[in-house]
Structure formats: C-alpha cells, structure tokens
Amino acid sequence: VTTVPALVTRLFPDAERGRALGSMMSVGTIGMITATLGGGFLIDAFGWDSIFLFRVPLGLIAFFLAYAVLQEAVSDEKQGRLDLGGIIALFVALVALVLFLNLGGRFGWASVSVISLAGLMLAAGTWFVRIETRSTETIIAPDVFSGPVNRALIAGFLMSMATFVNLFILPFFLSEVVGASALVLGILLTLPSIASAASSPVAGWLSDRFPSDRVAAGALSIILLATYGFVGLDEASSAYDVGLRLAAFGIGMGSFQASNANSVMGNIASTRLGTGAALVSLSMSLGMITSVGIMTALFDAFEADALATWATEHAAFVTAFSQTYLVATVLVAIGVTVLASTGFRGTQQTDM
C-alpha cells in the first residue's frame, strides 16, 4: 500500500502519473472484488480454513514476481540511517490511538483503561516529536507538509471517517429494515467496488489534464451527494434505492482516491515519494479507525435518545441511521471546503 504508489510515481512521467495511479487503484479494487467472491466460493466448497490456505500460493507467486520484476537502482541519495527510536515511538503512539478509539466506545471514554491509553498516546507522540526534531534522518520530513499536501490529507481523513459507516452500519439497515437477503446484501456491498474500479483510471486521466485538487473536490462532491442520499432512507426504501446511492458513492470514491493521491504525489519531492504514499495511506486508515470509534458512539447515542422518546427499536434504529449519515454528510462537506480553499490551484511536480 505504501511502496506501490511511490514506485508508480517514480516510473511514470508527470503527464501520466494520475492515470497510472488510477489504474493501480483499479487493479487493486478488482483484486478485492475477486477475493470477496472467491472467498465466498471457497467457504461454501471447502470450509473457512481454505481462505487462509489459498493465500499461501498467491503470496508466493506475488513474492517471486515482485523479486523478479521490481528492480530499482539504489543511488547515493537513498542511503540513510534507520531511525529506530522514532519508529518505536510512532508505533506505540498509533497503537495507543487505535485502541483508544476502539475501546472508548465500548467501555466508556471515562474508564481507567481508555484514559490510560490516551495518556500513553500523548506521551509516545511527544516522545516521537522530540526525537524527530533532534534527528538528522527523520521518518516524516517537515518539508513534506506543503499546503496542497495538507489539504489533500485532511480531506482524505474526513472522507474516510465519514464513509466508513457504509461497512458497519449500512449492512444492518439492509438486513433489518430493507429485509435484503444475504445474496442481495453481497451484491449491493460489491457495487461501490465495481464503480470505483471503473472510475479510478478516468479520474486519474482527468487529474493529469486539470488541477488534481479540482478533480478531487469534484469527486468528493459526488460522495457528498451520495452520503446525503442515505439520510432520506427509511422503512419504505428498497434495495434499489440503496444500490443507486452505493453506485454513486463508488464512482465518487474511486475518482477521489485517484485524483487525491495524484495531488499528494505531485507535490512531494522525488526523494520523499515513499513518505508521501505512506501519509496518504495513514490518513485514510486513521479515518477508518476514528469512524469505528466516534461514529459508532454517535449512532448508539442517537439510538438511545430515540428510544427514550418511546420509539420502537425499529424506528429508533432508522432515526439513528439517518442522524449518523447526516453527521457523515457534514464531515464530507468540510472536506470539500478544505479542498476548495485552494482556489482550485493544483501544482503538478515531483522534484521540489
């Protein structure tokens, strides 16, 4: 996830970078779709353990292909020292953050264990900053964080935080409210991936010809409309209604990921491409982690409030569902505003 965008950016010229990144993401999405369908087949035919056994030959094939095909000369500028202390500090801080966000909604934000994790996160984060300010070989160089890169990372975080609810709230709506079967549920949840695989190369191509932050803002606007569309769903909604919104969401998602990655990688120095790709991945991952902790807690609070007004469990779920997606819509809208604050000026360069 981290090294491939850096390799793609290095291998292709600036004029083709967006299309190459979009194609890379499309191939990865197709792999996810294939794995989803293939995994279901393997479970039905051979049992759950076959999923893990089948990964072994695939992993070996991928390893030997990577070893044989991916060749890159190491120049003097790429010789460096491993910042072991910074790596450990950053690892501890991120693990503490993940546990804090996930356990806070489960055990309560005021519990001793959750507060302890928050303290560990702050201590490790402070330790990391102190090490990085004194090190000559920093993990994340300060010159990476330019205006366009910061806006792209913030937008990616907000988008991920807002839309990850599709994976842990929407399935319950489909099964409990819409009454979708397992087959219909699987088809509907596959729709965004299919739409994303189709839209990624197109958006990448567009971001090669127009400012990438403009393309990313347009893609995020599609996600905004799709997310707001979920707010109006209720007991009378059908699987078709959900499918239309998921398809639109997938188009926006694929387009945003390709163009936003191009925006980041186009504003990173050629010696920092690995860091740029890692930051894109980190912003999205942190958005997902935060979504699980914060958005789940909000959903539970909305549902409890609805039940307090003597609503049925079914009606309370629908109310909480709509309110949670409304919050998600606001988050995406903030992301669009962040990208639009550039004045739609996108720089496209790799050597800074």
C-alpha positions in Angstrom: 0.0 0.0 0.0 2.9 2.4 0.8 5.5 1.4 -1.7 3.5 0.8 -4.8 2.2 4.4 -5.3 5.8 5.6 -4.8 7.1 3.1 -7.4 4.3 4.1 -9.9 5.1 7.8 -9.4 8.8 7.2 -10.0 8.2 5.1 -13.1 5.8 7.3 -15.0 6.3 10.9 -16.2 4.3 13.7 -14.6 1.8 13.8 -17.5 0.8 10.2 -17.0 1.1 10.0 -13.2 -2.6 10.4 -12.5 -3.7 7.7 -15.0 -1.1 5.3 -13.7 -2.2 5.8 -10.0 -5.8 5.4 -11.0 -5.0 2.2 -12.9 -3.1 0.9 -9.9 -6.1 1.6 -7.6 -8.5 0.0 -10.2 -6.4 -3.2 -10.3 -6.3 -3.3 -6.5 -10.0 -2.9 -6.3 -10.6 -5.7 -8.8 -8.4 -7.9 -6.7 -10.6 -7.1 -3.7 -13.8 -7.9 -5.6 -12.2 -11.2 -6.8 -11.1 -12.1 -3.3 -14.6 -11.4 -1.9 -16.4 -13.6 -4.5 -13.6 -16.2 -4.4 -13.6 -16.3 -0.6 -17.3 -17.0 -0.6 -16.9 -19.8 -3.0 -14.0 -21.3 -1.0 -16.0 -21.2 2.2 -19.0 -22.9 0.7 -16.9 -25.6 -1.1 -14.1 -26.3 1.3 -14.7 -24.5 4.6 -13.5 -21.3 6.3 -9.9 -22.5 6.7 -9.5 -22.8 2.9 -9.3 -19.0 2.7 -6.1 -18.9 4.6 -4.6 -22.0 2.9 -5.3 -20.5 -0.6 -3.4 -17.3 0.3 -0.1 -19.3 0.5 0.3 -20.0 -3.2 -0.9 -16.5 -4.1 1.6 -14.9 -1.7 4.4 -17.0 -3.0 3.6 -16.0 -6.6 3.4 -12.4 -5.7 6.7 -12.5 -3.8 8.6 -14.1 -6.7 7.0 -11.8 -9.3 8.0 -8.8 -7.1 11.5 -10.1 -6.7 12.0 -10.7 -10.4 10.2 -7.7 -11.9 10.6 -4.8 -9.4 14.2 -3.7 -10.0 15.4 -0.2 -9.0 19.0 1.1 -8.8 19.9 2.5 -5.4 21.6 5.9 -5.7 23.7 7.6 -3.1 20.9 9.9 -2.2 18.9 6.9 -0.9 21.5 5.7 1.6 20.4 6.6 5.0 20.2 5.6 8.7 17.3 3.8 10.3 15.6 6.0 12.9 14.8 3.1 15.3 13.7 5.3 18.2 11.3 7.3 16.0 9.8 4.1 14.6 9.2 2.7 18.1 7.7 6.0 19.3 5.4 6.4 16.3 4.3 2.7 16.5 3.4 3.0 20.2 1.5 6.3 19.6 -0.5 4.8 16.7 -1.3 1.6 18.5 -2.5 3.5 21.6 -4.6 5.7 19.3 -6.2 2.7 17.6 -7.0 1.1 21.0 -8.2 4.4 22.5 -10.7 5.0 19.7 -12.0 1.4 19.5 -12.3 0.7 23.3 -13.6 4.2 24.2 -17.0 3.5 22.6 -17.1 0.0 24.1 -16.1 0.6 27.7 -16.7 4.3 28.0 -14.4 7.3 27.4 -14.0 7.9 31.2 -12.8 4.3 32.0 -9.4 3.9 33.5 -8.0 1.8 30.7 -9.2 4.2 28.0 -7.8 7.3 29.8 -4.5 5.4 30.3 -4.4 4.7 26.5 -4.9 8.4 25.9 -2.0 9.2 28.2 0.2 6.6 26.5 -0.7 8.1 23.1 0.2 11.6 24.2 3.4 10.5 25.8 4.6 8.5 22.9 3.5 11.2 20.5 5.5 13.8 22.5 8.5 11.4 22.5 8.2 11.0 18.7 8.2 14.7 18.1 11.2 15.2 20.4 13.2 12.5 18.6 12.3 13.8 15.2 13.3 17.4 16.0 16.7 16.2 17.0 17.3 13.5 14.3 19.0 14.1 11.0 17.2 11.1 9.5 13.5 11.9 10.2 10.7 9.5 9.4 8.5 12.3 8.3 10.4 15.3 7.0 8.8 18.7 7.7 9.2 19.8 4.1 6.7 17.2 3.1 3.8 19.1 4.6 3.1 21.8 2.0 -0.3 23.5 1.7 -1.7 21.2 -1.1 -0.5 18.1 0.7 -2.0 19.1 4.0 -5.4 19.8 2.4 -5.4 16.5 0.5 -4.5 14.6 3.6 -7.2 16.3 5.7 -9.8 15.7 3.0 -8.8 12.1 2.8 -9.1 11.7 6.5 -12.6 13.3 6.7 -13.9 11.4 3.7 -12.7 8.1 5.2 -14.1 8.9 8.6 -17.5 9.8 7.1 -17.9 7.0 4.6 -16.6 4.0 6.6 -20.1 3.8 8.2 -21.1 2.1 5.0 -19.4 -1.0 6.2 -20.5 -1.3 9.8 -24.0 0.5 9.9 -25.5 0.1 6.4 -25.4 -3.8 6.4 -27.7 -3.8 9.4 -30.1 -1.3 7.7 -30.2 -3.5 4.6 -30.9 -6.7 6.6 -33.1 -5.5 9.4 -35.0 -2.6 7.7 -35.0 -3.4 4.0 -35.1 -7.1 4.5 -32.4 -7.9 2.0 -31.2 -11.5 1.7 -27.5 -12.4 2.1 -27.2 -12.6 -1.7 -28.7 -9.2 -2.3 -26.6 -7.8 0.6 -23.4 -9.2 -1.0 -24.3 -7.7 -4.4 -25.1 -4.3 -3.0 -21.9 -4.1 -1.0 -19.9 -5.1 -4.1 -21.4 -2.2 -6.2 -19.1 0.5 -4.8 -16.0 -1.5 -5.5 -17.1 -2.2 -9.1 -18.0 1.5 -9.7 -14.7 2.5 -8.0 -12.6 0.2 -10.3 -14.3 1.8 -13.3 -13.9 5.4 -12.3 -10.4 5.4 -10.9 -8.5 5.4 -14.2 -10.8 8.0 -15.7 -10.3 10.3 -12.7 -6.6 9.7 -12.9 -6.6 10.7 -16.5 -8.6 13.8 -15.8 -6.2 14.8 -13.0 -3.4 14.7 -15.5 -5.1 17.3 -17.6 -6.7 19.5 -15.0 -5.6 20.6 -11.5 -5.8 17.4 -9.4 -7.3 19.2 -6.4 -10.1 20.4 -8.6 -10.8 16.9 -9.8 -10.6 15.6 -6.2 -13.0 18.3 -5.0 -15.5 17.3 -7.7 -15.2 13.6 -6.8 -15.7 14.5 -3.1 -18.8 16.4 -4.1 -20.2 13.2 -5.6 -19.5 11.4 -2.4 -21.2 14.3 -0.5 -24.4 13.9 -2.6 -24.4 10.1 -2.2 -23.9 10.3 1.6 -26.6 12.8 2.0 -28.9 10.5 -0.1 -28.7 7.9 2.7 -30.2 10.4 5.2 -33.6 10.1 3.5 -33.8 6.3 3.6 -36.5 4.8 5.8 -38.7 1.7 6.2 -40.2 2.3 2.7 -36.8 2.3 0.9 -35.9 -0.6 -1.3 -32.7 -2.4 -2.2 -32.8 -0.5 -5.5 -32.8 2.8 -3.6 -29.7 1.8 -1.6 -28.0 0.4 -4.7 -28.2 3.7 -6.6 -26.6 5.5 -3.7 -23.9 2.9 -3.4 -23.1 3.1 -7.1 -22.8 6.9 -6.9 -20.7 6.6 -3.8 -18.3 4.1 -5.6 -17.9 6.5 -8.5 -17.0 9.3 -6.2 -14.7 7.1 -4.1 -12.7 5.8 -7.0 -12.4 9.2 -8.5 -11.4 10.8 -5.2 -8.8 8.3 -4.3 -7.0 8.5 -7.7 -7.1 12.3 -8.0 -6.3 13.0 -4.4 -3.3 10.6 -4.5 -2.1 12.4 -7.6 -2.4 15.7 -5.8 -0.3 14.5 -2.9 2.4 12.7 -5.0 2.6 15.6 -7.4 3.6 17.9 -4.6 6.2 15.6 -2.9 9.9 15.8 -3.7 11.2 12.8 -5.6 13.3 11.8 -2.6 10.1 11.7 -0.4 7.8 9.6 -2.5 7.6 6.8 0.0 6.7 9.2 2.8 4.0 10.8 0.6 2.4 7.4 -0.2 2.6 6.4 3.4 0.8 9.6 4.5 -2.0 9.0 2.0 -2.5 5.6 3.4 -2.2 6.7 7.0 -4.8 9.5 6.6 -7.3 7.0 5.2 -6.6 4.4 7.8 -6.9 6.9 10.7 -10.2 8.0 9.2 -11.5 4.4 9.3 -10.3 3.8 12.8 -11.8 7.1 14.1 -15.0 6.3 12.3 -15.4 3.0 14.1 -14.9 4.6 17.5 -16.6 8.0 17.1 -19.4 7.2 14.6 -20.4 4.1 16.4 -20.6 6.0 19.7 -22.7 8.7 17.9 -25.0 6.1 16.5 -25.5 4.5 19.9 -26.3 7.9 21.4 -28.8 8.7 18.7 -30.5 5.4 19.1 -30.7 5.7 22.9 -32.1 9.2 22.6 -34.8 7.9 20.1 -35.7 5.0 22.4 -36.1 7.5 25.2 -39.0 9.1 23.3 -40.9 5.8 23.3 -40.0 5.0 19.8 -39.9 1.3 18.8 -36.5 -0.3 18.4 -37.1 -0.4 14.6 -38.0 3.2 14.4 -35.1 4.2 16.7 -32.6 2.4 14.5 -33.9 4.2 11.4 -33.7 7.6 13.2 -30.2 6.9 14.4 -29.2 5.7 11.0 -30.4 9.0 9.4 -28.8 11.2 12.0 -25.4 9.3 11.8 -25.4 9.8 8.0 -26.2 13.5 8.5 -23.1 13.8 10.6 -21.2 12.0 7.9 -22.5 14.4 5.3 -21.3 17.3 7.3 -17.8 15.8 7.6 -17.6 15.3 3.8 -18.8 18.8 3.3 -16.0 20.1 5.4 -13.6 18.0 3.3 -15.0 19.6 0.1 -14.5 23.1 1.7 -10.9 22.2 2.6 -10.1 21.2 -0.9 -11.9 24.2 -2.4 -9.9 26.6 -0.2 -7.0 26.1 -2.6 -8.9 28.3 -5.0 -8.6 25.3 -7.4 -4.9 25.9 -7.9 -3.2 22.5 -8.2 0.5 22.2 -8.7 1.9 19.1 -10.5 5.5 18.5 -9.8 7.7 15.7 -8.4 11.0 17.4 -8.0 11.0 20.2 -5.4 
